[in-house]
């Protein structure tokens, strides 16, 4: 993982993308307050090798939107 700016607090972002009918990924975006974390999240999704399994409706492959959160806690505990 590349260096993400350590802010000393909890950071989060939400990643969205589309799994196409052929299993490829498109439209990868990340939304959050830490731009470095957003960029790393997008880079990580794009780096996944192979195809995803597309959704199906009535036996037909369809595009599907994926959305998931990422959280990282940069606070330090000195216990």
N, C-alpha and C positions, 0 to 999 in steps of 0.2 A: 504494500500500500504506500502510495506517495505521501509526503508530509502534508498534513492538513493543519492549518493554523490553529494552534492550541490557545483557546480563549480563556481557559481556566473555569469554564462553566459547562453545563449540559447543552449540547447542540443537537438539532434534529433537522431532517428534511424529508420530503415525500417524493418518491420516484414514480413516474408514470411512463408507460410505453404501450405499444400495440403489438400483439402477436398476430402476424398475418396468417392467412389460410395455409401458406406453405411452411409455416413454423418460423419464419424469419422475424426479426424484431425491427420496429420502426418507431419514429416519433418519441425517442427517449428524452425525457425532461426531468429535472429535479427542482423542487421549490423549497427554500428555507432561507434563514438569515445569514448563514455562513457560506459565502460563495465558493470557497475552496472545498468544503464538504459537498456542495452541490455538484461541482465539477468532477470530483472523485467518484461520486455515486453514478453519474452518467458514464464515466470512463469504465467503471467496474461492470455495469450492465452490458455495455458494448463489447467488452472483452470476453464475455461468455461464449465458448465455442459450441458449435452444434445448433440444432434447431429446437425450438420449444414445441410442445404439443398444442396445436390449435384447439379452440373450442369447437363443439359440435352442436347443431340444432337439427333435430329430425334426420340424423345421419349425414348431414352436410357440414363440411368444415367452414367455420366462420371466423372473422377477425374478432379478437377479444382485447379489451383494454385491461392492463394490469396496473395496480396501484398499491404501493407498500411504503411504510415509514422506515426510516433509519434514524437511530438515536445513538449518540456517543457522549459519554460522561467524561469531561476533561478535568473535573474537580479532583483534587488530591486528598487522600486520607493519610495522615501520618500516625497511624495506630501501630 
